[in-house]
Amino acid sequence: MSRFILAVVVLMLVVTVAGCNRFPDLSIQVTANLSPDDECVVSSDSTDTLPSGRYDLAVVRDYVMWPRVESYIVSNALEFQGEQGNIQITGFDVTILLPDGSQPVLAGELPNPYSVASSAVIPVSGGGEPSASAAFAVAIPASYHSALLALVADTGFEQISIDIRANGTTSGGFSQKSGPFRWPLLFCNGCLGVACDAPAEVGDPELGACYPGQDNDGYCVTIVEPEIPAPT
């Protein structure tokens, strides 16, 4: 092996080791659950966050979240090597917890914890402040609805917590996992049902219903019949 090839190999090893050291665990963090705007759009720089969630068990639906994921990875681009610090969020690990912090066994042998897929790219941090992106997550799939009904009936608890952790891979191929983000979720039955003029209005952004049946978004339960003017 020539000295030139040997030097290149050594340099590549040094860069790889340095890269490993630059991407320790917890370089990404979930910091909030973002709320959609009036047009049902979610932006990573939004300051409109939810303090807690509601899940109306009268509706069979996914319970979704928009976690704000921050990256503290700084640029390590070199003259002969592209940026490796951009990170793609590939999914979330989710654990359903009871108010006392215990992990319930769910009916139907449904897994708990479980993983859900997602996709979002977070650029490297400019230094000083982390960079961020909003990543969509089906935190509780609709297939868990029956198990949640059984959980409420068996335990009497009307609130759970969702432990959610982001997973991602940097452009350089290094895997990352965030610390836990604990999300309180209150169950109700029919609390978000509203009267509407027509079923087609359910989910209409103008009515503020981006995700009918969860958080602050109502769903149609009663059709308001139009008033017929009295004959003159």
ZATOR-181168 format. One record per residue (C-alpha): x, y, z; residue in three letters. Coordinates in steps of 0.2 Angstrom, whole numbers, plus 5000, padded with zeros to 4 digits. Layout:
REM residues N
<site><c1>X</c1><c2>Y</c2><c3>Z</c3><r>ALA</r></site>
...
END
This chain:
REM residues 232
<site><c1>5000</c1><c2>5000</c2><c3>5000</c3><r>MET</r></site>
<site><c1>5007</c1><c2>5017</c2><c3>4995</c3><r>SER</r></site>
<site><c1>5010</c1><c2>5030</c2><c3>5008</c3><r>ARG</r></site>
<site><c1>4997</c1><c2>5041</c2><c3>4999</c3><r>PHE</r></site>
<site><c1>4983</c1><c2>5028</c2><c3>5000</c3><r>ILE</r></site>
<site><c1>4988</c1><c2>5024</c2><c3>5018</c3><r>LEU</r></site>
<site><c1>4987</c1><c2>5042</c2><c3>5023</c3><r>ALA</r></site>
<site><c1>4970</c1><c2>5043</c2><c3>5015</c3><r>VAL</r></site>
<site><c1>4964</c1><c2>5028</c2><c3>5025</c3><r>VAL</r></site>
<site><c1>4970</c1><c2>5035</c2><c3>5041</c3><r>VAL</r></site>
<site><c1>4962</c1><c2>5052</c2><c3>5038</c3><r>LEU</r></site>
<site><c1>4945</c1><c2>5044</c2><c3>5034</c3><r>MET</r></site>
<site><c1>4947</c1><c2>5034</c2><c3>5050</c3><r>LEU</r></site>
<site><c1>4950</c1><c2>5050</c2><c3>5060</c3><r>VAL</r></site>
<site><c1>4935</c1><c2>5059</c2><c3>5052</c3><r>VAL</r></site>
<site><c1>4924</c1><c2>5044</c2><c3>5056</c3><r>THR</r></site>
<site><c1>4929</c1><c2>5043</c2><c3>5074</c3><r>VAL</r></site>
<site><c1>4928</c1><c2>5062</c2><c3>5076</c3><r>ALA</r></site>
<site><c1>4910</c1><c2>5061</c2><c3>5068</c3><r>GLY</r></site>
<site><c1>4905</c1><c2>5048</c2><c3>5081</c3><r>CYS</r></site>
<site><c1>4911</c1><c2>5059</c2><c3>5095</c3><r>ASN</r></site>
<site><c1>4901</c1><c2>5074</c2><c3>5087</c3><r>ARG</r></site>
<site><c1>4885</c1><c2>5064</c2><c3>5087</c3><r>PHE</r></site>
<site><c1>4882</c1><c2>5058</c2><c3>5105</c3><r>PRO</r></site>
<site><c1>4865</c1><c2>5052</c2><c3>5111</c3><r>ASP</r></site>
<site><c1>4852</c1><c2>5065</c2><c3>5116</c3><r>LEU</r></site>
<site><c1>4858</c1><c2>5077</c2><c3>5102</c3><r>SER</r></site>
<site><c1>4840</c1><c2>5078</c2><c3>5097</c3><r>ILE</r></site>
<site><c1>4826</c1><c2>5083</c2><c3>5109</c3><r>GLN</r></site>
<site><c1>4807</c1><c2>5083</c2><c3>5108</c3><r>VAL</r></site>
<site><c1>4802</c1><c2>5100</c2><c3>5116</c3><r>THR</r></site>
<site><c1>4783</c1><c2>5102</c2><c3>5112</c3><r>ALA</r></site>
<site><c1>4768</c1><c2>5096</c2><c3>5104</c3><r>ASN</r></site>
<site><c1>4763</c1><c2>5110</c2><c3>5090</c3><r>LEU</r></site>
<site><c1>4746</c1><c2>5115</c2><c3>5086</c3><r>SER</r></site>
<site><c1>4740</c1><c2>5117</c2><c3>5068</c3><r>PRO</r></site>
<site><c1>4736</c1><c2>5135</c2><c3>5063</c3><r>ASP</r></site>
<site><c1>4719</c1><c2>5141</c2><c3>5056</c3><r>ASP</r></site>
<site><c1>4723</c1><c2>5132</c2><c3>5039</c3><r>GLU</r></site>
<site><c1>4729</c1><c2>5116</c2><c3>5048</c3><r>CYS</r></site>
<site><c1>4747</c1><c2>5120</c2><c3>5044</c3><r>VAL</r></site>
<site><c1>4760</c1><c2>5116</c2><c3>5057</c3><r>VAL</r></site>
<site><c1>4777</c1><c2>5125</c2><c3>5057</c3><r>SER</r></site>
<site><c1>4792</c1><c2>5121</c2><c3>5067</c3><r>SER</r></site>
<site><c1>4795</c1><c2>5140</c2><c3>5072</c3><r>ASP</r></site>
<site><c1>4777</c1><c2>5141</c2><c3>5078</c3><r>SER</r></site>
<site><c1>4774</c1><c2>5147</c2><c3>5096</c3><r>THR</r></site>
<site><c1>4757</c1><c2>5139</c2><c3>5097</c3><r>ASP</r></site>
<site><c1>4759</c1><c2>5124</c2><c3>5107</c3><r>THR</r></site>
<site><c1>4747</c1><c2>5113</c2><c3>5116</c3><r>LEU</r></site>
<site><c1>4748</c1><c2>5111</c2><c3>5135</c3><r>PRO</r></site>
<site><c1>4739</c1><c2>5094</c2><c3>5135</c3><r>SER</r></site>
<site><c1>4728</c1><c2>5083</c2><c3>5124</c3><r>GLY</r></site>
<site><c1>4711</c1><c2>5076</c2><c3>5124</c3><r>ARG</r></site>
<site><c1>4705</c1><c2>5060</c2><c3>5115</c3><r>TYR</r></site>
<site><c1>4686</c1><c2>5058</c2><c3>5113</c3><r>ASP</r></site>
<site><c1>4683</c1><c2>5040</c2><c3>5114</c3><r>LEU</r></site>
<site><c1>4666</c1><c2>5042</c2><c3>5105</c3><r>ALA</r></site>
<site><c1>4676</c1><c2>5043</c2><c3>5089</c3><r>VAL</r></site>
<site><c1>4687</c1><c2>5030</c2><c3>5082</c3><r>VAL</r></site>
<site><c1>4702</c1><c2>5039</c2><c3>5075</c3><r>ARG</r></site>
<site><c1>4721</c1><c2>5040</c2><c3>5076</c3><r>ASP</r></site>
<site><c1>4727</c1><c2>5052</c2><c3>5089</c3><r>TYR</r></site>
<site><c1>4740</c1><c2>5062</c2><c3>5081</c3><r>VAL</r></site>
<site><c1>4754</c1><c2>5073</c2><c3>5087</c3><r>MET</r></site>
<site><c1>4766</c1><c2>5086</c2><c3>5079</c3><r>TRP</r></site>
<site><c1>4781</c1><c2>5085</c2><c3>5090</c3><r>PRO</r></site>
<site><c1>4794</c1><c2>5099</c2><c3>5088</c3><r>ARG</r></site>
<site><c1>4811</c1><c2>5090</c2><c3>5087</c3><r>VAL</r></site>
<site><c1>4826</c1><c2>5101</c2><c3>5090</c3><r>GLU</r></site>
<site><c1>4844</c1><c2>5096</c2><c3>5084</c3><r>SER</r></site>
<site><c1>4860</c1><c2>5102</c2><c3>5093</c3><r>TYR</r></site>
<site><c1>4871</c1><c2>5095</c2><c3>5080</c3><r>ILE</r></site>
<site><c1>4883</c1><c2>5108</c2><c3>5073</c3><r>VAL</r></site>
<site><c1>4891</c1><c2>5108</c2><c3>5056</c3><r>SER</r></site>
<site><c1>4906</c1><c2>5097</c2><c3>5052</c3><r>ASN</r></site>
<site><c1>4907</c1><c2>5100</c2><c3>5034</c3><r>ALA</r></site>
<site><c1>4925</c1><c2>5099</c2><c3>5027</c3><r>LEU</r></site>
<site><c1>4932</c1><c2>5105</c2><c3>5011</c3><r>GLU</r></site>
<site><c1>4933</c1><c2>5087</c2><c3>5004</c3><r>PHE</r></site>
<site><c1>4917</c1><c2>5080</c2><c3>5013</c3><r>GLN</r></site>
<site><c1>4899</c1><c2>5086</c2><c3>5013</c3><r>GLY</r></site>
<site><c1>4888</c1><c2>5090</c2><c3>5027</c3><r>GLU</r></site>
<site><c1>4885</c1><c2>5075</c2><c3>5039</c3><r>GLN</r></site>
<site><c1>4875</c1><c2>5084</c2><c3>5053</c3><r>GLY</r></site>
<site><c1>4858</c1><c2>5086</c2><c3>5045</c3><r>ASN</r></site>
<site><c1>4847</c1><c2>5073</c2><c3>5053</c3><r>ILE</r></site>
<site><c1>4831</c1><c2>5064</c2><c3>5046</c3><r>GLN</r></site>
<site><c1>4818</c1><c2>5060</c2><c3>5059</c3><r>ILE</r></site>
<site><c1>4812</c1><c2>5042</c2><c3>5054</c3><r>THR</r></site>
<site><c1>4800</c1><c2>5038</c2><c3>5068</c3><r>GLY</r></site>
<site><c1>4795</c1><c2>5038</c2><c3>5086</c3><r>PHE</r></site>
<site><c1>4795</c1><c2>5026</c2><c3>5100</c3><r>ASP</r></site>
<site><c1>4779</c1><c2>5027</c2><c3>5110</c3><r>VAL</r></site>
<site><c1>4774</c1><c2>5020</c2><c3>5127</c3><r>THR</r></site>
<site><c1>4757</c1><c2>5022</c2><c3>5135</c3><r>ILE</r></site>
<site><c1>4758</c1><c2>5025</c2><c3>5154</c3><r>LEU</r></site>
<site><c1>4745</c1><c2>5026</c2><c3>5168</c3><r>LEU</r></site>
<site><c1>4745</c1><c2>5042</c2><c3>5179</c3><r>PRO</r></site>
<site><c1>4755</c1><c2>5032</c2><c3>5192</c3><r>ASP</r></site>
<site><c1>4769</c1><c2>5030</c2><c3>5179</c3><r>GLY</r></site>
<site><c1>4766</c1><c2>5011</c2><c3>5177</c3><r>SER</r></site>
<site><c1>4765</c1><c2>5003</c2><c3>5160</c3><r>GLN</r></site>
<site><c1>4748</c1><c2>4995</c2><c3>5157</c3><r>PRO</r></site>
<site><c1>4746</c1><c2>4978</c2><c3>5147</c3><r>VAL</r></site>
<site><c1>4734</c1><c2>4982</c2><c3>5133</c3><r>LEU</r></site>
<site><c1>4719</c1><c2>4971</c2><c3>5128</c3><r>ALA</r></site>
<site><c1>4721</c1><c2>4961</c2><c3>5112</c3><r>GLY</r></site>
<site><c1>4739</c1><c2>4959</c2><c3>5115</c3><r>GLU</r></site>
<site><c1>4743</c1><c2>4975</c2><c3>5107</c3><r>LEU</r></site>
<site><c1>4761</c1><c2>4981</c2><c3>5109</c3><r>PRO</r></site>
<site><c1>4766</c1><c2>4994</c2><c3>5122</c3><r>ASN</r></site>
<site><c1>4778</c1><c2>5001</c2><c3>5119</c3><r>PRO</r></site>
<site><c1>4777</c1><c2>5002</c2><c3>5100</c3><r>TYR</r></site>
<site><c1>4785</c1><c2>5012</c2><c3>5085</c3><r>SER</r></site>
<site><c1>4777</c1><c2>5023</c2><c3>5072</c3><r>VAL</r></site>
<site><c1>4785</c1><c2>5030</c2><c3>5056</c3><r>ALA</r></site>
<site><c1>4788</c1><c2>5048</c2><c3>5052</c3><r>SER</r></site>
<site><c1>4799</c1><c2>5059</c2><c3>5041</c3><r>SER</r></site>
<site><c1>4806</c1><c2>5076</c2><c3>5044</c3><r>ALA</r></site>
<site><c1>4823</c1><c2>5083</c2><c3>5041</c3><r>VAL</r></site>
<site><c1>4832</c1><c2>5095</c2><c3>5053</c3><r>ILE</r></site>
<site><c1>4847</c1><c2>5105</c2><c3>5047</c3><r>PRO</r></site>
<site><c1>4862</c1><c2>5107</c2><c3>5057</c3><r>VAL</r></site>
<site><c1>4862</c1><c2>5120</c2><c3>5071</c3><r>SER</r></site>
<site><c1>4870</c1><c2>5136</c2><c3>5067</c3><r>GLY</r></site>
<site><c1>4878</c1><c2>5136</c2><c3>5085</c3><r>GLY</r></site>
<site><c1>4871</c1><c2>5144</c2><c3>5100</c3><r>GLY</r></site>
<site><c1>4853</c1><c2>5140</c2><c3>5096</c3><r>GLU</r></site>
<site><c1>4846</c1><c2>5122</c2><c3>5090</c3><r>PRO</r></site>
<site><c1>4838</c1><c2>5120</c2><c3>5074</c3><r>SER</r></site>
<site><c1>4821</c1><c2>5112</c2><c3>5073</c3><r>ALA</r></site>
<site><c1>4807</c1><c2>5104</c2><c3>5063</c3><r>SER</r></site>
<site><c1>4789</c1><c2>5098</c2><c3>5065</c3><r>ALA</r></site>
<site><c1>4787</c1><c2>5079</c2><c3>5063</c3><r>ALA</r></site>
<site><c1>4770</c1><c2>5071</c2><c3>5061</c3><r>PHE</r></site>
<site><c1>4767</c1><c2>5056</c2><c3>5072</c3><r>ALA</r></site>
<site><c1>4752</c1><c2>5044</c2><c3>5074</c3><r>VAL</r></site>
<site><c1>4754</c1><c2>5043</c2><c3>5093</c3><r>ALA</r></site>
<site><c1>4740</c1><c2>5031</c2><c3>5096</c3><r>ILE</r></site>
<site><c1>4733</c1><c2>5022</c2><c3>5080</c3><r>PRO</r></site>
<site><c1>4715</c1><c2>5020</c2><c3>5078</c3><r>ALA</r></site>
<site><c1>4717</c1><c2>5001</c2><c3>5080</c3><r>SER</r></site>
<site><c1>4720</c1><c2>5004</c2><c3>5099</c3><r>TYR</r></site>
<site><c1>4703</c1><c2>5011</c2><c3>5102</c3><r>HIS</r></site>
<site><c1>4695</c1><c2>4996</c2><c3>5109</c3><r>SER</r></site>
<site><c1>4710</c1><c2>4993</c2><c3>5120</c3><r>ALA</r></site>
<site><c1>4708</c1><c2>5011</c2><c3>5127</c3><r>LEU</r></site>
<site><c1>4690</c1><c2>5008</c2><c3>5131</c3><r>LEU</r></site>
<site><c1>4695</c1><c2>4993</c2><c3>5140</c3><r>ALA</r></site>
<site><c1>4709</c1><c2>5002</c2><c3>5149</c3><r>LEU</r></site>
<site><c1>4697</c1><c2>5015</c2><c3>5155</c3><r>VAL</r></site>
<site><c1>4684</c1><c2>5002</c2><c3>5161</c3><r>ALA</r></site>
<site><c1>4697</c1><c2>4991</c2><c3>5170</c3><r>ASP</r></site>
<site><c1>4707</c1><c2>5005</c2><c3>5179</c3><r>THR</r></site>
<site><c1>4695</c1><c2>5019</c2><c3>5181</c3><r>GLY</r></site>
<site><c1>4708</c1><c2>5031</c2><c3>5175</c3><r>PHE</r></site>
<site><c1>4702</c1><c2>5045</c2><c3>5163</c3><r>GLU</r></site>
<site><c1>4720</c1><c2>5051</c2><c3>5159</c3><r>GLN</r></site>
<site><c1>4736</c1><c2>5043</c2><c3>5153</c3><r>ILE</r></site>
<site><c1>4753</c1><c2>5049</c2><c3>5147</c3><r>SER</r></site>
<site><c1>4762</c1><c2>5046</c2><c3>5131</c3><r>ILE</r></site>
<site><c1>4780</c1><c2>5044</c2><c3>5132</c3><r>ASP</r></site>
<site><c1>4787</c1><c2>5048</c2><c3>5115</c3><r>ILE</r></site>
<site><c1>4805</c1><c2>5048</c2><c3>5109</c3><r>ARG</r></site>
<site><c1>4811</c1><c2>5053</c2><c3>5092</c3><r>ALA</r></site>
<site><c1>4823</c1><c2>5042</c2><c3>5081</c3><r>ASN</r></site>
<site><c1>4833</c1><c2>5048</c2><c3>5067</c3><r>GLY</r></site>
<site><c1>4849</c1><c2>5046</c2><c3>5056</c3><r>THR</r></site>
<site><c1>4861</c1><c2>5059</c2><c3>5051</c3><r>THR</r></site>
<site><c1>4867</c1><c2>5062</c2><c3>5034</c3><r>SER</r></site>
<site><c1>4883</c1><c2>5054</c2><c3>5039</c3><r>GLY</r></site>
<site><c1>4874</c1><c2>5038</c2><c3>5044</c3><r>GLY</r></site>
<site><c1>4874</c1><c2>5040</c2><c3>5063</c3><r>PHE</r></site>
<site><c1>4858</c1><c2>5035</c2><c3>5073</c3><r>SER</r></site>
<site><c1>4851</c1><c2>5046</c2><c3>5086</c3><r>GLN</r></site>
<site><c1>4837</c1><c2>5045</c2><c3>5099</c3><r>LYS</r></site>
<site><c1>4830</c1><c2>5059</c2><c3>5109</c3><r>SER</r></site>
<site><c1>4826</c1><c2>5058</c2><c3>5128</c3><r>GLY</r></site>
<site><c1>4808</c1><c2>5056</c2><c3>5133</c3><r>PRO</r></site>
<site><c1>4794</c1><c2>5069</c2><c3>5130</c3><r>PHE</r></site>
<site><c1>4779</c1><c2>5065</c2><c3>5142</c3><r>ARG</r></site>
<site><c1>4762</c1><c2>5070</c2><c3>5135</c3><r>TRP</r></site>
<site><c1>4747</c1><c2>5071</c2><c3>5146</c3><r>PRO</r></site>
<site><c1>4731</c1><c2>5065</c2><c3>5137</c3><r>LEU</r></site>
<site><c1>4713</c1><c2>5066</c2><c3>5145</c3><r>LEU</r></site>
<site><c1>4700</c1><c2>5054</c2><c3>5139</c3><r>PHE</r></site>
<site><c1>4682</c1><c2>5059</c2><c3>5137</c3><r>CYS</r></site>
<site><c1>4666</c1><c2>5052</c2><c3>5129</c3><r>ASN</r></site>
<site><c1>4657</c1><c2>5064</c2><c3>5118</c3><r>GLY</r></site>
<site><c1>4665</c1><c2>5080</c2><c3>5125</c3><r>CYS</r></site>
<site><c1>4670</c1><c2>5086</c2><c3>5107</c3><r>LEU</r></site>
<site><c1>4653</c1><c2>5083</c2><c3>5098</c3><r>GLY</r></site>
<site><c1>4646</c1><c2>5098</c2><c3>5091</c3><r>VAL</r></site>
<site><c1>4631</c1><c2>5103</c2><c3>5080</c3><r>ALA</r></site>
<site><c1>4634</c1><c2>5108</c2><c3>5062</c3><r>CYS</r></site>
<site><c1>4624</c1><c2>5112</c2><c3>5047</c3><r>ASP</r></site>
<site><c1>4630</c1><c2>5097</c2><c3>5036</c3><r>ALA</r></site>
<site><c1>4641</c1><c2>5082</c2><c3>5039</c3><r>PRO</r></site>
<site><c1>4653</c1><c2>5089</c2><c3>5025</c3><r>ALA</r></site>
<site><c1>4658</c1><c2>5102</c2><c3>5037</c3><r>GLU</r></site>
<site><c1>4667</c1><c2>5090</c2><c3>5048</c3><r>VAL</r></site>
<site><c1>4686</c1><c2>5093</c2><c3>5046</c3><r>GLY</r></site>
<site><c1>4683</c1><c2>5110</c2><c3>5037</c3><r>ASP</r></site>
<site><c1>4698</c1><c2>5121</c2><c3>5043</c3><r>PRO</r></site>
<site><c1>4686</c1><c2>5136</c2><c3>5043</c3><r>GLU</r></site>
<site><c1>4678</c1><c2>5128</c2><c3>5058</c3><r>LEU</r></site>
<site><c1>4694</c1><c2>5125</c2><c3>5067</c3><r>GLY</r></site>
<site><c1>4693</c1><c2>5106</c2><c3>5065</c3><r>ALA</r></site>
<site><c1>4709</c1><c2>5099</c2><c3>5058</c3><r>CYS</r></site>
<site><c1>4708</c1><c2>5083</c2><c3>5068</c3><r>TYR</r></site>
<site><c1>4690</c1><c2>5080</c2><c3>5073</c3><r>PRO</r></site>
<site><c1>4688</c1><c2>5071</c2><c3>5089</c3><r>GLY</r></site>
<site><c1>4705</c1><c2>5076</c2><c3>5097</c3><r>GLN</r></site>
<site><c1>4712</c1><c2>5091</c2><c3>5107</c3><r>ASP</r></site>
<site><c1>4701</c1><c2>5106</c2><c3>5103</c3><r>ASN</r></site>
<site><c1>4693</c1><c2>5100</c2><c3>5087</c3><r>ASP</r></site>
<site><c1>4675</c1><c2>5096</c2><c3>5087</c3><r>GLY</r></site>
<site><c1>4666</c1><c2>5083</c2><c3>5076</c3><r>TYR</r></site>
<site><c1>4648</c1><c2>5083</c2><c3>5070</c3><r>CYS</r></site>
<site><c1>4635</c1><c2>5074</c2><c3>5080</c3><r>VAL</r></site>
<site><c1>4619</c1><c2>5084</c2><c3>5077</c3><r>THR</r></site>
<site><c1>4613</c1><c2>5091</c2><c3>5060</c3><r>ILE</r></site>
<site><c1>4605</c1><c2>5108</c2><c3>5063</c3><r>VAL</r></site>
<site><c1>4590</c1><c2>5109</c2><c3>5051</c3><r>GLU</r></site>
<site><c1>4588</c1><c2>5125</c2><c3>5042</c3><r>PRO</r></site>
<site><c1>4574</c1><c2>5136</c2><c3>5048</c3><r>GLU</r></site>
<site><c1>4560</c1><c2>5138</c2><c3>5036</c3><r>ILE</r></site>
<site><c1>4553</c1><c2>5155</c2><c3>5035</c3><r>PRO</r></site>
<site><c1>4534</c1><c2>5156</c2><c3>5041</c3><r>ALA</r></site>
<site><c1>4522</c1><c2>5160</c2><c3>5026</c3><r>PRO</r></site>
<site><c1>4517</c1><c2>5178</c2><c3>5026</c3><r>THR</r></site>
END
